[in-house]
Structure formats: structure tokens, C-alpha cells
């Protein structure tokens, strides 16, 4: 086959692949046995389309980091008796970002606020921020999302309330007449908050079907240990001495 023809066939294949139907997306989501409704709407579709860009480095990095911790995360959610699919919130809320600050000063893969972290016993000092600890932040997230679910009796409302700015949430809830009506409450929320649940559904799809979407991602094999540090040094220096990638060392 001539190179130009091969290129054209490749483009047509990718175009067809990217046009996966809402029906197929819904069918795949139905295969996930979950207590949480996984509905497809325009915002879910738009976010999945973004995840389908397999050449996008950020998408590849997100799934790689998530897979590295996925087994341990699942154990935390099972222990806390929280639907295991909610661990995918670490993708939808922060793209599994461990080190960078998020909106409203949130930190860690589950986007924990300072007050929430302190209330639940995490240590935050000039040197330590345990919101960046994947398993500790997951445990706090489980506790908070359980509390919100007990309050609103709807996982969609629980995850939206968790992510929304507190003032925005209270205002929207009040305008909705204190009704536990997901659509009504969201109609009064800013876009970043009202899209919390659709982005979670898209992240659930992405994490569950990344192979079908064309990703060849693998978890990073990590053997960890504790080494005493007796004098001032930097992570850059340690990465050279230990022969460990500086970015990975920072995440660990």
C-alpha cells in the first residue's frame, strides 16, 4: 500500500474512532456495576472526547499516575465502604495531580481544602502537606463524601457539594428551596461546580476503558524505602544520587 494511501486510511480510522456514539458510551458505562448513576449528556460527551485524544501528553500522564496507585486506592474505598468508582474522582477533580495547588487552595489528588484536611487529622506545615499523600487524602475524601451522601441521599449531589465553593453551594441549595433536586440545584451553580458530576462520569469511562480508547499506559513500578537525611539537601540532588526521575521523586 502506498504511503499516502496508508496515511489516508489511518486518518479515516482515527476519525471513525473519535466519533464513537453516545449509545456505545452508554452501553459501556452500563457494564460498570455501580451504585452511582452514570448518565451521558453533552458535557460528559465533551469531556470523553477530550480524553480520547490519546496523543495528549497530559492524558497519558494522568492515567499512568492513577494506575500506579489504583490497587491501593481500591482497598481504601472498600475498607471505608464507599463505592469504589468514586476513586475516579481523583481524575475528574485534579487529573490525579499530587503536587500543584488547585482552585480555592485545594491540594492533593482529591482536591482537599485546608480546613477539611485539618479537621480530619492531616498534618499541614511549611514542610509537610499530607493532602498530597494519596492514601491519606483518599481516606479523608471517603469520610467527607460519606457525610455528604448521608445528608443529601444522592451521590451526584454529594460529589457536587464536595467540589463546589461552600458559599456557591449554600446559595444554590437555598434558591432551590432546600430541595434535594440535582438538576434544580445545579441550575444555580457556576459551571465549574455544575460540571463536577459529568466530569466524574467521563473520568469513570476513561479509567475503565482507556485501553479501548487507544491508550497504552502502564503503572510505574515503584520500590520504596525510608532513608534518613542528616543535613540539608535538595530533591534535585537526591534524584541524581538515587538515579530516580526528579518529577517522580517529588510525587513520592
C-alpha atoms as one frame of an Amber mdcrd trajectory, in Angstrom:
protein
   0.000   0.000   0.000   1.340   3.432  -0.958   2.365   5.693   1.983  -0.152
   8.408   1.025  -2.990   5.865   0.875  -1.890   4.313   4.167  -1.903   7.775
   5.766  -5.432   8.434   4.450  -6.688   5.100   5.825  -5.146   5.965   9.189
  -6.864   9.360   9.280 -10.232   7.817   8.370  -9.795   5.181  11.084  -8.991
   7.770  13.724 -11.922   9.923  12.618 -14.311   6.976  12.893 -12.851   6.027
  16.259 -13.302   9.546  17.591 -16.962   9.509  16.522 -17.942   6.766  18.969
 -21.663   7.123  19.543 -23.416   8.152  22.730 -25.176   4.788  22.559 -21.838
   2.948  22.657 -20.609   5.127  25.522 -23.831   4.464  27.467 -23.559   0.743
  26.723 -20.028   0.593  28.113 -20.997   2.574  31.216 -23.842   0.122  31.876
 -21.241  -2.634  32.149 -19.931  -0.915  35.272 -21.909  -2.170  38.239 -22.206
   0.957  40.346 -24.452   2.478  42.988 -23.825   5.796  41.248 -25.902   6.697
  38.171 -23.643   7.098  35.137 -25.684   9.177  32.707 -24.426  10.520  29.382
 -25.091  14.157  28.469 -23.388  16.805  26.331 -20.820  17.710  28.989 -19.962
  14.045  29.614 -19.541  13.564  25.888 -17.323  16.659  25.552 -15.032  15.506
  28.363 -14.785  11.967  26.960 -13.883  13.461  23.578 -11.016  15.274  25.283
  -9.880  12.027  26.925  -9.983  10.331  23.518  -7.086  12.500  22.353  -4.565
   9.754  23.065  -1.675  11.870  21.816  -2.309  14.464  24.505   0.608  14.074
  26.984  -1.474  15.233  29.968  -3.998  12.421  29.416  -1.271   9.794  29.242
   0.393  11.155  32.384  -2.912  11.208  34.279  -3.779   7.570  33.599  -0.204
   6.429  34.295  -0.172   8.050  37.739  -3.651   6.791  38.546  -2.800   3.199
  37.595   0.293   3.329  39.803  -1.887   3.790  42.901  -5.144   2.175  41.751
  -4.885  -1.144  43.614  -4.093   0.566  46.919  -6.847   3.144  46.334  -9.432
   0.451  45.735  -8.532  -1.143  49.069  -9.115   2.178  50.880 -12.551   2.639
  49.317 -13.578  -0.948  50.082 -12.421  -0.556  53.695 -14.372   2.709  54.060
 -17.460   1.149  52.417 -17.610   3.791  49.714 -18.446   2.852  46.077 -15.079
   2.024  44.507 -15.965   4.014  41.360 -15.635   7.193  43.415 -11.862   6.740
  43.399 -12.100   8.026  39.811 -12.892  11.431  41.340  -9.123  11.813  41.726
  -9.045  12.058  37.918 -12.084  14.269  37.409 -11.259  16.688  40.235  -7.499
  17.131  39.754  -6.242  14.917  36.903  -4.555  12.978  39.729  -2.373  15.966
  40.469  -0.251  15.302  43.558   1.827  18.439  43.890   0.263  21.534  42.330
  -2.269  23.785  44.038  -5.779  23.684  42.649  -8.728  26.071  42.714  -9.551
  27.630  46.116  -6.259  26.408  47.606  -7.184  22.748  47.253  -4.323  20.256
  47.335  -3.677  16.614  46.536  -5.323  14.127  44.166  -8.756  14.543  45.786
  -8.613  18.340  45.959  -8.862  18.649  49.734  -9.390  22.048  51.298  -7.109
  23.119  54.158  -9.947  23.203  56.692 -11.231  19.765  55.673  -7.776  18.243
  55.948  -7.056  19.708  59.398 -10.500  18.692  60.680  -9.737  15.102  59.678
  -6.302  14.962  61.275  -3.972  15.503  58.327  -0.703  17.321  59.028  -0.071
  20.584  57.163   3.079  22.608  57.950   5.659  24.576  55.963   7.393  21.253
  55.237   4.595  18.689  55.123   1.201  18.628  53.434  -0.445  15.257  53.895
  -3.164  16.183  51.404  -0.575  15.088  48.845  -0.411  11.610  50.397  -2.587
   9.566  48.026  -3.949   7.086  50.570  -4.406   9.542  53.455  -6.227  12.010
  51.223  -8.354   9.162  49.853  -9.387   8.192  53.395 -10.431  11.783  54.169
 -12.300  12.027  50.857 -14.202   8.831  51.724 -15.185  10.258  55.096 -16.357
  13.562  53.615 -18.244  12.053  50.681 -19.990   9.612  53.036 -21.075  12.500
  55.268 -22.448  14.413  52.286 -24.251  11.357  50.938 -25.919  10.801  54.299
 -27.061  14.422  54.151 -28.344  14.540  50.551 -29.012  10.842  49.765 -27.684
  11.296  46.235 -24.119  10.575  45.093 -24.419  13.212  42.361 -25.261  15.871
  44.935 -22.588  14.579  47.317 -19.724  14.898  44.835 -21.019  18.254  43.559
 -21.294  19.646  47.096 -17.803  18.325  47.855 -16.251  20.200  44.941 -18.330
  23.380  44.959 -17.328  26.552  46.744 -19.220  26.481  50.053 -20.886  29.879
  49.532 -21.939  28.967  45.986 -23.355  25.662  47.189 -25.360  27.120  50.092
 -26.762  29.831  47.831 -27.786  27.336  45.130 -29.295  24.961  47.683 -31.299
  27.798  49.218 -32.519  29.065  45.824 -33.637  25.528  45.007 -35.881  25.672
  48.062 -33.692  23.303  50.083 -34.915  20.514  47.782 -32.670  17.541  47.071
 -33.184  18.026  43.357 -29.890  17.637  41.482 -30.938  19.429  38.275 -32.560
  22.323  40.119 -29.582  22.909  42.427 -27.111  22.735  39.529 -29.085  25.336
  37.598 -27.976  27.885  40.222 -24.311  26.805  40.368 -21.326  28.199  38.401
 -20.149  25.985  35.517 -17.066  24.696  37.350 -19.306  23.251  40.078 -22.257
  22.105  37.969 -19.883  20.129  35.717 -18.445  18.157  38.657 -20.698  15.127
  38.171 -20.479  15.000  34.319 -16.689  15.167  34.579 -16.773  12.352  37.123
 -18.829  10.177  34.734 -16.343  10.915  31.944 -13.406  10.062  34.228 -15.104
   6.789  35.167 -15.425   5.950  31.490 -11.835   6.972  30.794 -10.330   4.974
  33.678 -12.433   1.905  32.859 -11.970   1.865  29.071  -8.641   3.610  28.445
  -7.346   0.575  26.520 -10.343   0.642  24.196  -9.663   4.370  23.714  -6.177
   3.590  22.411  -4.026   4.243  25.479  -1.028   2.057  26.215  -0.439   3.168
  29.764   1.247   1.172  32.497   1.649   1.835  36.205   5.107   2.947  37.285
   6.905   0.150  39.123   7.984   1.603  42.456  10.059   0.087  45.246  10.064
   2.496  48.161  12.041   2.738  51.362  12.937   5.242  54.069  16.353   6.906
  54.115  17.434   9.241  56.968  18.627  12.689  55.872  21.162  14.176  58.308
  21.845  17.515  56.611  20.331  19.935  54.144  19.892  18.657  50.609  17.514
  19.077  47.687  15.290  16.717  45.742  17.275  17.597  42.618  20.475  16.368
  44.293  18.777  13.264  45.693  17.333  12.388  42.287  20.882  12.310  40.881
  22.329  10.293  43.777  19.433   7.803  43.793  19.120   7.750  39.994  15.380
   8.470  40.248  13.499  10.833  37.960  13.165  14.179  39.779   9.450  14.550
  38.977   8.673  11.047  40.245  10.723  11.643  43.403   8.783  14.848  44.062
   5.486  12.988  43.705   6.631  10.240  46.078
